[in-house]
Amino acid sequence: MTSIHDFEVLTTGHETVSLRRYENQVVLIVNTATECGLANQFDSLEMIHQRFKDRGVAVLGFPSNQFNNQEPVEDKDMTSVCKLNHGVTFPLFAKIDVKGANIHPLFDYLTNAKKGLLGSVIKWNFTKFLIGKDGQVVKRYAPTTKPEAIIPDIEKLLASQSNAAAN
């Protein structure tokens, strides 16, 4: 696999979706959990989604229950919980493994493309990956990095990729 566009994922309704639909968009991929102490980041992620969706930025949430069972909600109910508690309208996908023997191929790709401070393995919920319009991983952010802190990187990426397209 050479970019995120080569992967397919399942929606919370268990329909297969190709990430090719996000070609030519900047994408922020996040592993999420509704009962994590960092769940307040859903609010900031939604703010980013609302602020940048018309400029070609997509926020994608990939729930995982691998960290202290902090994502106990069934896939079919997860979107409702996130919408009710945090106003989330950005896409949330079916629960996946983001580490270990059953790691989803997308997260295997992401974690090998950009290693974290302590290696490639995701250590906690709300690890974030910023992806360029070409589907390549640009930067990885720690779970404690507030989504607001990513906004300058999103803006730089949009500007640089707009300038590259114009040349």
N, CA, C and O atoms as a DFTB+ gen file, in Angstrom:
668 C
 N C O
     1  1       0.843      -1.175       0.000
     2  2       0.000       0.000       0.000
     3  2       0.890       1.241       0.000
     4  3       1.890       1.318       0.714
     5  1       0.494       2.200      -0.818
     6  2       1.346       3.375      -0.962
     7  2       0.716       4.664      -0.442
     8  3       1.386       5.695      -0.398
     9  1      -0.545       4.630      -0.052
    10  2      -1.204       5.797       0.532
    11  2      -2.465       5.329       1.252
    12  3      -2.880       4.179       1.110
    13  1      -3.066       6.229       2.023
    14  2      -4.310       5.847       2.699
    15  2      -5.417       5.549       1.702
    16  3      -6.382       4.857       2.026
    17  1      -5.277       6.071       0.489
    18  2      -6.312       5.872      -0.528
    19  2      -6.413       4.421      -0.983
    20  3      -7.376       4.043      -1.651
    21  1      -5.423       3.609      -0.623
    22  2      -5.417       2.201      -1.016
    23  2      -6.206       1.313      -0.054
    24  3      -6.307       0.106      -0.276
    25  1      -6.763       1.888       1.001
    26  2      -7.421       1.091       2.036
    27  2      -8.937       1.205       1.979
    28  3      -9.501       2.199       1.521
    29  1      -9.572       0.139       2.467
    30  2     -11.017       0.129       2.654
    31  2     -11.279      -0.024       4.144
    32  3     -10.523      -0.683       4.858
    33  1     -12.361       0.595       4.603
    34  2     -12.745       0.535       6.009
    35  2     -14.242       0.254       6.084
    36  3     -14.959       0.345       5.087
    37  1     -14.694      -0.088       7.277
    38  2     -16.122      -0.340       7.483
    39  2     -16.763       0.843       8.202
    40  3     -16.186       1.406       9.132
    41  1     -17.957       1.209       7.760
    42  2     -18.734       2.226       8.465
    43  2     -19.326       1.586       9.722
    44  3     -19.224       0.374       9.913
    45  1     -19.939       2.397      10.568
    46  2     -20.590       1.843      11.757
    47  2     -21.764       0.943      11.375
    48  3     -22.209       0.128      12.184
    49  1     -22.264       1.085      10.160
    50  2     -23.302       0.195       9.639
    51  2     -22.717      -1.016       8.933
    52  3     -23.445      -1.798       8.323
    53  1     -21.407      -1.168       9.017
    54  2     -20.644      -2.288       8.444
    55  2     -20.718      -2.368       6.924
    56  3     -20.749      -3.449       6.337
    57  1     -20.743      -1.188       6.304
    58  2     -20.624      -1.104       4.851
    59  2     -19.166      -0.772       4.527
    60  3     -18.536       0.030       5.216
    61  1     -18.637      -1.396       3.473
    62  2     -17.254      -1.151       3.074
    63  2     -17.156       0.164       2.313
    64  3     -17.938       0.433       1.401
    65  1     -16.170       0.984       2.708
    66  2     -15.936       2.284       2.076
    67  2     -14.462       2.370       1.702
    68  3     -13.590       2.026       2.500
    69  1     -14.192       2.825       0.498
    70  2     -12.817       3.054       0.067
    71  2     -12.380       4.444       0.519
    72  3     -13.121       5.416       0.377
    73  1     -11.173       4.524       1.062
    74  2     -10.651       5.844       1.440
    75  2     -10.223       6.649       0.218
    76  3      -9.776       7.789       0.341
    77  1     -10.363       6.053      -0.955
    78  2     -10.115       6.783      -2.199
    79  2     -11.069       7.972      -2.307
    80  3     -10.775       8.943      -3.004
    81  1     -12.195       7.899      -1.628
    82  2     -13.157       9.016      -1.652
    83  2     -12.560      10.289      -1.052
    84  3     -13.110      11.375      -1.236
    85  1     -11.426      10.165      -0.329
    86  2     -10.774      11.320       0.279
    87  2      -9.546      11.786      -0.499
    88  3      -8.730      12.555       0.010
    89  1      -9.424      11.310      -1.743
    90  2      -8.337      11.805      -2.593
    91  2      -8.483      13.311      -2.759
    92  3      -9.594      13.837      -2.817
    93  1      -7.355      13.991      -2.834
    94  2      -7.297      15.451      -2.995
    95  2      -7.886      16.211      -1.813
    96  3      -8.287      17.367      -1.943
    97  1      -7.935      15.548      -0.654
    98  2      -8.337      16.206       0.582
    99  2      -7.235      16.020       1.619
   100  3      -6.520      15.018       1.610
   101  1      -7.110      16.980       2.493
   102  2      -6.280      16.823       3.677
   103  2      -7.132      16.047       4.672
   104  3      -8.306      16.364       4.861
   105  1      -6.553      15.035       5.307
   106  2      -7.314      14.171       6.206
   107  2      -6.639      14.133       7.575
   108  3      -5.417      14.030       7.681
   109  1      -7.457      14.217       8.609
   110  2      -6.988      14.028       9.973
   111  2      -7.642      12.752      10.492
   112  3      -8.856      12.699      10.691
   113  1      -6.821      11.722      10.710
   114  2      -7.306      10.428      11.198
   115  2      -6.996      10.333      12.689
   116  3      -5.883      10.630      13.123
   117  1      -7.997       9.916      13.469
   118  2      -7.868       9.847      14.919
   119  2      -8.436       8.528      15.423
   120  3      -9.521       8.118      15.012
   121  1      -7.694       7.855      16.324
   122  2      -8.300       6.708      17.000
   123  2      -9.019       7.249      18.233
   124  3      -8.418       7.947      19.049
   125  1     -10.283       6.931      18.364
   126  2     -11.146       7.560      19.367
   127  2     -11.689       6.540      20.379
   128  3     -11.606       5.328      20.183
   129  1     -12.240       7.079      21.457
   130  2     -12.920       6.273      22.475
   131  2     -13.854       7.191      23.253
   132  3     -13.425       8.223      23.771
   133  1     -15.114       6.822      23.335
   134  2     -16.125       7.692      23.942
   135  2     -15.980       7.841      25.448
   136  3     -16.432       8.840      26.008
   137  1     -15.358       6.869      26.122
   138  2     -15.241       6.943      27.578
   139  2     -13.819       7.240      28.050
   140  3     -13.487       7.020      29.215
   141  1     -13.000       7.730      27.159
   142  2     -11.624       8.104      27.485
   143  2     -11.626       9.478      28.162
   144  3     -12.493      10.310      27.893
   145  1     -10.654       9.705      29.037
   146  2     -10.508      11.018      29.660
   147  2     -10.210      12.118      28.657
   148  3     -10.365      13.301      28.963
   149  1      -9.780      11.733      27.452
   150  2      -9.499      12.713      26.391
   151  2     -10.690      12.905      25.444
   152  3     -10.557      13.570      24.416
   153  1     -11.849      12.329      25.780
   154  2     -13.021      12.386      24.891
   155  2     -13.483      13.815      24.611
   156  3     -14.185      14.058      23.630
   157  1     -13.092      14.765      25.472
   158  2     -13.448      16.166      25.179
   159  2     -12.811      16.639      23.881
   160  3     -13.209      17.671      23.340
   161  1     -11.825      15.899      23.370
   162  2     -11.228      16.251      22.080
   163  2     -12.229      16.093      20.933
   164  3     -12.045      16.691      19.872
   165  1     -13.278      15.303      21.127
   166  2     -14.310      15.207      20.091
   167  2     -14.836      16.595      19.738
   168  3     -15.072      16.886      18.566
   169  1     -15.021      17.454      20.743
   170  2     -15.544      18.808      20.505
   171  2     -14.608      19.605      19.593
   172  3     -15.058      20.271      18.660
   173  1     -13.314      19.531      19.868
   174  2     -12.334      20.257      19.060
   175  2     -12.198      19.653      17.668
   176  3     -12.024      20.375      16.686
   177  1     -12.277      18.335      17.588
   178  2     -12.226      17.686      16.270
   179  2     -13.426      18.097      15.427
   180  3     -13.298      18.309      14.221
   181  1     -14.590      18.210      16.057
   182  2     -15.781      18.674      15.337
   183  2     -15.608      20.123      14.894
   184  3     -16.031      20.485      13.796
   185  1     -14.990      20.957      15.732
   186  2     -14.726      22.349      15.355
   187  2     -13.836      22.397      14.110
   188  3     -14.089      23.174      13.190
   189  1     -12.794      21.560      14.087
   190  2     -11.921      21.502      12.910
   191  2     -12.707      21.054      11.691
   192  3     -12.568      21.620      10.607
   193  1     -13.534      20.034      11.874
   194  2     -14.376      19.541      10.768
   195  2     -15.239      20.679      10.216
   196  3     -15.274      20.894       9.004
   197  1     -15.925      21.396      11.080
   198  2     -16.806      22.473      10.633
   199  2     -16.021      23.607       9.980
   200  3     -16.451      24.161       8.969
   201  1     -14.892      23.945      10.547
   202  2     -14.090      25.077      10.047
   203  2     -13.467      24.801       8.688
   204  3     -13.349      25.710       7.866
   205  1     -13.065      23.552       8.442
   206  2     -12.278      23.260       7.245
   207  2     -12.954      22.349       6.219
   208  3     -12.385      22.127       5.150
   209  1     -14.133      21.818       6.500
   210  2     -14.736      20.845       5.575
   211  2     -14.970      21.434       4.189
   212  3     -14.871      20.716       3.193
   213  1     -15.273      22.709       4.108
   214  2     -15.509      23.328       2.802
   215  2     -14.209      23.711       2.097
   216  3     -14.226      24.186       0.962
   217  1     -13.088      23.500       2.780
   218  2     -11.774      23.777       2.182
   219  2     -11.033      22.481       1.847
   220  3      -9.843      22.496       1.535
   221  1     -11.753      21.365       1.916
   222  2     -11.147      20.102       1.518
   223  2     -10.401      19.373       2.617
   224  3      -9.393      18.715       2.360
   225  1     -10.899      19.490       3.852
   226  2     -10.308      18.764       4.977
   227  2     -11.359      17.812       5.535
   228  3     -12.511      18.191       5.746
   229  1     -10.944      16.575       5.769
   230  2     -11.839      15.575       6.356
   231  2     -11.255      15.093       7.676
   232  3     -10.064      14.795       7.760
   233  1     -12.085      15.015       8.698
   234  2     -11.721      14.417       9.976
   235  2     -12.385      13.052      10.004
   236  3     -13.588      12.940       9.769
   237  1     -11.604      12.006      10.292
   238  2     -12.125      10.639      10.311
   239  2     -11.808       9.993      11.654
   240  3     -10.649       9.941      12.065
   241  1     -12.834       9.504      12.333
   242  2     -12.651       8.861      13.628
   243  2     -12.714       7.349      13.518
   244  3     -13.622       6.788      12.905
   245  1     -11.723       6.698      14.127
   246  2     -11.645       5.239      14.132
   247  2     -11.624       4.755      15.575
   248  3     -10.561       4.704      16.194
   249  1     -12.774       4.403      16.114
   250  2     -12.867       3.950      17.499
   251  2     -12.106       2.648      17.722
   252  3     -12.040       1.778      16.854
   253  1     -11.538       2.551      18.915
   254  2     -10.844       1.338      19.325
   255  2     -11.139       1.093      20.801
   256  3     -11.209       2.029      21.597
   257  1     -11.307      -0.160      21.148
   258  2     -11.576      -0.530      22.529
   259  2     -10.352      -1.198      23.156
   260  3     -10.493      -2.010      24.069
   261  1      -9.171      -0.869      22.682
   262  2      -7.953      -1.541      23.123
   263  2      -7.279      -0.912      24.340
   264  3      -6.288      -1.445      24.838
   265  1      -7.795       0.196      24.816
   266  2      -7.163       0.884      25.928
   267  2      -8.152       0.976      27.087
   268  3      -9.005       1.863      27.113
   269  1      -8.033       0.066      28.035
   270  2      -8.886       0.034      29.234
   271  2     -10.388      -0.015      28.928
   272  3     -11.191       0.529      29.686
   273  1     -10.763      -0.653      27.839
   274  2     -12.184      -0.809      27.478
   275  2     -12.930       0.523      27.487
   276  3     -14.040       0.622      28.010
   277  1     -12.304       1.548      26.900
   278  2     -12.901       2.873      26.910
   279  2     -13.803       3.149      25.708
   280  3     -14.293       4.265      25.534
   281  1     -14.016       2.133      24.886
   282  2     -14.977       2.258      23.787
   283  2     -15.922       1.071      23.834
   284  3     -15.889       0.204      22.960
   285  1     -16.786       1.036      24.883
   286  2     -17.687      -0.107      25.052
   287  2     -18.951      -0.032      24.195
   288  3     -19.677      -1.019      24.077
   289  1     -19.213       1.111      23.607
   290  2     -20.448       1.325      22.849
   291  2     -20.416       0.500      21.562
   292  3     -19.395       0.443      20.877
   293  1     -21.527      -0.129      21.247
   294  2     -21.644      -0.877      19.993
   295  2     -21.535       0.082      18.810
   296  3     -21.919       1.248      18.904
   297  1     -21.010      -0.425      17.700
   298  2     -20.837       0.413      16.506
   299  2     -22.114       1.155      16.144
   300  3     -22.078       2.342      15.818
   301  1     -23.236       0.459      16.201
   302  2     -24.493       1.073      15.764
   303  2     -24.924       2.243      16.654
   304  3     -25.675       3.115      16.218
   305  1     -24.446       2.257      17.897
   306  2     -24.815       3.324      18.830
   307  2     -23.757       4.427      18.968
   308  3     -24.042       5.508      19.485
   309  1     -22.557       4.148      18.509
   310  2     -21.433       5.059      18.714
   311  2     -21.659       6.444      18.106
   312  3     -21.409       7.460      18.754
   313  1     -22.123       6.477      16.880
   314  2     -22.358       7.763      16.218
   315  2     -23.366       8.586      17.012
   316  3     -23.187       9.793      17.172
   317  1     -24.419       7.948      17.510
   318  2     -25.430       8.656      18.305
   319  2     -24.842       9.205      19.592
   320  3     -25.124      10.343      19.967
   321  1     -24.024       8.405      20.276
   322  2     -23.395       8.852      21.520
   323  2     -22.503      10.063      21.253
   324  3     -22.543      11.043      21.996
   325  1     -21.709       9.995      20.205
   326  2     -20.794      11.105      19.882
   327  2     -21.542      12.353      19.446
   328  3     -21.129      13.469      19.761
   329  1     -22.638      12.170      18.724
   330  2     -23.430      13.325      18.298
   331  2     -24.117      13.969      19.496
   332  3     -24.108      15.192      19.639
   333  1     -24.705      13.154      20.346
   334  2     -25.424      13.660      21.510
   335  2     -24.482      14.331      22.512
   336  3     -24.775      15.424      22.998
   337  1     -23.366      13.693      22.821
   338  2     -22.458      14.199      23.852
   339  2     -21.486      15.265      23.363
   340  3     -21.031      16.100      24.145
   341  1     -21.161      15.238      22.042
   342  2     -20.115      16.141      21.549
   343  2     -20.478      16.852      20.253
   344  3     -19.665      17.614      19.730
   345  1     -21.662      16.628      19.726
   346  2     -22.071      17.291      18.488
   347  2     -21.335      16.803      17.257
   348  3     -21.268      17.519      16.258
   349  1     -20.783      15.600      17.306
   350  2     -19.960      15.082      16.204
   351  2     -20.799      14.814      14.957
   352  3     -21.815      14.120      14.998
   353  1     -20.333      15.393      13.841
   354  2     -20.938      15.106      12.536
   355  2     -19.924      14.528      11.557
   356  3     -20.300      14.077      10.476
   357  1     -18.616      14.536      11.928
   358  2     -17.611      13.954      11.035
   359  2     -17.750      12.428      11.073
   360  3     -18.287      11.880      12.036
   361  1     -17.269      11.743      10.032
   362  2     -17.448      10.294       9.951
   363  2     -16.716       9.522      11.059
   364  3     -15.541       9.757      11.340
   365  1     -17.452       8.604      11.667
   366  2     -16.890       7.629      12.588
   367  2     -17.066       6.266      11.941
   368  3     -18.109       5.981      11.353
   369  1     -16.065       5.444      12.048
   370  2     -16.093       4.142      11.404
   371  2     -16.248       3.041      12.447
   372  3     -16.237       3.311      13.648
   373  1     -16.391       1.814      11.990
   374  2     -16.539       0.672      12.894
   375  2     -15.284       0.524      13.745
   376  3     -14.186       0.882      13.319
   377  1     -15.461      -0.011      14.955
   378  2     -14.332      -0.242      15.854
   379  2     -13.294      -1.132      15.193
   380  3     -13.617      -2.090      14.490
   381  1     -12.035      -0.785      15.440
   382  2     -10.917      -1.546      14.883
   383  2      -9.817      -1.681      15.929
   384  3      -9.829      -1.008      16.960
   385  1      -8.875      -2.557      15.641
   386  2      -7.660      -2.643      16.442
   387  2      -6.629      -1.713      15.823
   388  3      -6.395      -1.738      14.614
   389  1      -6.015      -0.889      16.672
   390  2      -5.011       0.066      16.200
   391  2      -3.597      -0.370      16.597
   392  3      -2.623       0.337      16.339
   393  1      -3.504      -1.542      17.228
   394  2      -2.213      -2.112      17.612
   395  2      -2.384      -3.617      17.779
   396  3      -3.505      -4.124      17.815
   397  1      -1.270      -4.319      17.881
   398  2      -1.318      -5.743      18.186
   399  2      -1.468      -6.639      16.974
   400  3      -1.378      -6.192      15.830
   401  1      -1.700      -7.920      17.249
   402  2      -1.751      -8.953      16.209
   403  2      -2.855      -8.713      15.186
   404  3      -2.713      -9.094      14.024
   405  1      -3.954      -8.085      15.603
   406  2      -5.079      -7.856      14.696
   407  2      -5.202      -6.400      14.249
   408  3      -6.287      -5.936      13.901
   409  1      -4.068      -5.683      14.263
   410  2      -4.089      -4.278      13.853
   411  2      -4.715      -4.148      12.458
   412  3      -4.420      -4.929      11.553
   413  1      -5.573      -3.158      12.311
   414  2      -6.192      -2.904      11.006
   415  2      -5.083      -2.472      10.041
   416  3      -4.190      -1.720      10.432
   417  1      -5.126      -2.934       8.796
   418  2      -4.076      -2.564       7.829
   419  2      -3.859      -1.053       7.692
   420  3      -2.728      -0.613       7.483
   421  1      -4.916      -0.262       7.805
   422  2      -4.757       1.195       7.729
   423  2      -3.849       1.690       8.851
   424  3      -2.939       2.484       8.609
   425  1      -4.088       1.231      10.064
   426  2      -3.274       1.693      11.191
   427  2      -1.886       1.078      11.178
   428  3      -0.947       1.677      11.702
   429  1      -1.735      -0.087      10.599
   430  2      -0.401      -0.649      10.404
   431  2       0.393       0.276       9.478
   432  3       1.559       0.580       9.729
   433  1      -0.265       0.713       8.406
   434  2       0.359       1.646       7.463
   435  2       0.705       2.979       8.152
   436  3       1.831       3.464       8.043
   437  1      -0.269       3.563       8.859
   438  2      -0.066       4.863       9.505
   439  2       1.073       4.826      10.519
   440  3       1.939       5.701      10.527
   441  1       1.063       3.802      11.376
   442  2       2.060       3.746      12.450
   443  2       3.454       3.453      11.918
   444  3       4.443       3.847      12.537
   445  1       3.552       2.775      10.793
   446  2       4.870       2.541      10.206
   447  2       5.349       3.746       9.403
   448  3       6.553       3.962       9.264
   449  1       4.405       4.535       8.872
   450  2       4.776       5.726       8.101
   451  2       5.321       6.824       9.011
   452  3       6.258       7.530       8.639
   453  1       4.741       6.970      10.200
   454  2       5.194       7.987      11.159
   455  2       5.206       7.367      12.547
   456  3       4.161       7.064      13.124
   457  1       6.383       7.191      13.054
   458  2       6.533       6.635      14.395
   459  2       6.306       7.730      15.433
   460  3       6.532       8.910      15.165
   461  1       5.859       7.329      16.613
   462  2       5.670       8.254      17.715
   463  2       6.953       8.413      18.505
   464  3       7.992       7.867      18.136
   465  1       6.879       9.148      19.573
   466  2       8.032       9.421      20.424
   467  2       8.644       8.128      20.969
   468  3       9.862       8.020      21.113
   469  1       7.786       7.152      21.269
   470  2       8.261       5.896      21.866
   471  2       8.144       4.719      20.897
   472  3       7.996       3.577      21.334
   473  1       8.209       4.974      19.611
   474  2       8.131       3.908      18.620
   475  2       6.861       3.982      17.801
   476  3       6.129       4.970      17.854
   477  1       6.606       2.925      17.041
   478  2       5.480       2.962      16.115
   479  2       4.140       2.616      16.756
   480  3       3.101       3.069      16.275
   481  1       4.136       1.834      17.816
   482  2       2.888       1.362      18.418
   483  2       2.110       2.525      19.034
   484  3       2.681       3.383      19.707
   485  1       0.807       2.537      18.793
   486  2      -0.061       3.532      19.413
   487  2      -0.192       3.181      20.891
   488  3      -0.479       2.039      21.248
   489  1       0.021       4.174      21.737
   490  2       0.036       3.950      23.184
   491  2      -1.289       4.278      23.862
   492  3      -1.539       3.814      24.974
   493  1      -2.148       5.077      23.209
   494  2      -3.398       5.484      23.859
   495  2      -4.377       6.029      22.823
   496  3      -4.025       6.233      21.661
   497  1      -5.603       6.257      23.264
   498  2      -6.651       6.847      22.429
   499  2      -6.267       8.264      22.005
   500  3      -5.482       8.938      22.672
   501  1      -6.827       8.688      20.904
   502  2      -6.690      10.039      20.363
   503  2      -5.291      10.345      19.829
   504  3      -4.847      11.493      19.854
   505  1      -4.598       9.306      19.345
   506  2      -3.409       9.540      18.532
   507  2      -3.941      10.045      17.195
   508  3      -4.934       9.531      16.680
   509  1      -3.276      11.055      16.636
   510  2      -3.780      11.702      15.432
   511  2      -2.728      11.664      14.323
   512  3      -1.530      11.781      14.578
   513  1      -3.205      11.496      13.083
   514  2      -2.334      11.470      11.901
   515  2      -2.860      12.484      10.899
   516  3      -4.033      12.447      10.527
   517  1      -1.990      13.393      10.459
   518  2      -2.339      14.370       9.431
   519  2      -1.849      13.839       8.093
   520  3      -0.677      13.498       7.936
   521  1      -2.756      13.774       7.138
   522  2      -2.498      13.181       5.827
   523  2      -2.632      14.258       4.752
   524  3      -3.589      15.033       4.761
   525  1      -1.673      14.307       3.826
   526  2      -1.743      15.249       2.709
   527  2      -2.742      14.808       1.653
   528  3      -3.262      13.693       1.698
   529  1      -3.002      15.690       0.711
   530  2      -3.964      15.397      -0.361
   531  2      -3.559      14.185      -1.189
   532  3      -4.401      13.552      -1.826
   533  1      -2.266      13.863      -1.180
   534  2      -1.770      12.708      -1.931
   535  2      -1.921      11.400      -1.165
   536  3      -1.545      10.340      -1.666
   537  1      -2.470      11.470       0.052
   538  2      -2.691      10.265       0.843
   539  2      -1.512       9.840       1.685
   540  3      -1.541       8.779       2.309
   541  1      -0.456      10.673       1.711
   542  2       0.746      10.353       2.487
   543  2       0.654      10.958       3.894
   544  3       0.103      12.042       4.083
   545  1       1.202      10.240       4.865
   546  2       1.217      10.714       6.243
   547  2       2.240      11.844       6.365
   548  3       3.417      11.667       6.047
   549  1       1.781      12.995       6.826
   550  2       2.630      14.169       6.980
   551  2       3.166      14.260       8.403
   552  3       4.346      14.544       8.611
   553  1       2.298      14.019       9.381
   554  2       2.707      14.194      10.771
   555  2       1.836      13.337      11.685
   556  3       0.674      13.061      11.387
   557  1       2.427      12.925      12.805
   558  2       1.731      12.167      13.837
   559  2       1.730      13.004      15.112
   560  3       2.720      13.659      15.438
   561  1       0.600      12.973      15.832
   562  2       0.459      13.756      17.056
   563  2       0.108      12.834      18.221
   564  3      -0.630      11.861      18.062
   565  1       0.643      13.154      19.376
   566  2       0.381      12.386      20.590
   567  2      -1.076      12.537      21.022
   568  3      -1.743      13.502      20.650
   569  1      -1.564      11.581      21.807
   570  2      -2.931      11.679      22.318
   571  2      -3.202      12.984      23.062
   572  3      -4.307      13.521      22.985
   573  1      -2.215      13.493      23.772
   574  2      -2.417      14.711      24.565
   575  2      -2.331      15.995      23.735
   576  3      -2.631      17.076      24.242
   577  1      -1.925      15.887      22.471
   578  2      -1.902      17.075      21.611
   579  2      -3.335      17.502      21.345
   580  3      -4.126      16.743      20.785
   581  1      -3.659      18.705      21.745
   582  2      -5.017      19.206      21.529
   583  2      -5.233      19.440      20.032
   584  3      -4.353      19.969      19.352
   585  1      -6.397      19.049      19.522
   586  2      -6.653      19.255      18.093
   587  2      -6.436      20.693      17.627
   588  3      -6.016      20.916      16.492
   589  1      -6.720      21.676      18.493
   590  2      -6.522      23.075      18.122
   591  2      -5.071      23.348      17.739
   592  3      -4.794      24.203      16.897
   593  1      -4.148      22.619      18.359
   594  2      -2.725      22.808      18.081
   595  2      -2.344      22.328      16.678
   596  3      -1.275      22.668      16.172
   597  1      -3.208      21.551      16.060
   598  2      -2.948      21.017      14.719
   599  2      -3.382      22.002      13.631
   600  3      -2.950      21.885      12.484
   601  1      -4.214      22.951      13.975
   602  2      -4.761      23.891      12.983
   603  2      -3.671      24.586      12.163
   604  3      -3.811      24.654      10.942
   605  1      -2.600      25.101      12.757
   606  2      -1.560      25.729      11.926
   607  2      -0.960      24.756      10.901
   608  3      -0.651      25.156       9.779
   609  1      -0.793      23.488      11.280
   610  2      -0.273      22.500      10.335
   611  2      -1.264      22.232       9.209
   612  3      -0.866      22.048       8.059
   613  1      -2.551      22.210       9.538
   614  2      -3.581      22.026       8.504
   615  2      -3.543      23.203       7.536
   616  3      -3.570      23.015       6.320
   617  1      -3.482      24.413       8.077
   618  2      -3.464      25.604       7.227
   619  2      -2.222      25.641       6.340
   620  3      -2.311      25.984       5.161
   621  1      -1.051      25.285       6.908
   622  2       0.178      25.239       6.105
   623  2       0.062      24.202       4.998
   624  3       0.480      24.443       3.865
   625  1      -0.500      23.060       5.328
   626  2      -0.653      21.983       4.340
   627  2      -1.607      22.406       3.225
   628  3      -1.334      22.167       2.049
   629  1      -2.714      23.026       3.588
   630  2      -3.653      23.514       2.567
   631  2      -2.977      24.550       1.673
   632  3      -3.136      24.513       0.453
   633  1      -2.228      25.469       2.267
   634  2      -1.563      26.521       1.492
   635  2      -0.486      25.938       0.594
   636  3      -0.409      26.288      -0.584
   637  1       0.350      25.047       1.133
   638  2       1.441      24.497       0.325
   639  2       0.913      23.621      -0.790
   640  3       1.465      23.620      -1.890
   641  1      -0.139      22.882      -0.528
   642  2      -0.663      21.998      -1.566
   643  2      -1.487      22.779      -2.588
   644  3      -1.616      22.350      -3.735
   645  1      -2.044      23.916      -2.182
   646  2      -2.722      24.792      -3.144
   647  2      -1.694      25.443      -4.074
   648  3      -1.896      25.542      -5.285
   649  1      -0.583      25.885      -3.466
   650  2       0.488      26.498      -4.269
   651  2       1.104      25.490      -5.235
   652  3       1.406      25.838      -6.377
   653  1       1.294      24.259      -4.799
   654  2       1.852      23.224      -5.667
   655  2       0.914      22.936      -6.836
   656  3       1.369      22.700      -7.955
   657  1      -0.390      22.956      -6.579
   658  2      -1.375      22.694      -7.634
   659  2      -1.393      23.832      -8.656
   660  3      -1.652      23.617      -9.840
   661  1      -1.111      25.054      -8.174
   662  2      -1.141      26.225      -9.054
   663  2       0.081      26.279      -9.973
   664  3       0.029      26.880     -11.047
   665  1       1.166      25.658      -9.553
   666  2       2.413      25.712     -10.355
   667  2       2.448      24.705     -11.470
   668  3       3.427      24.642     -12.213
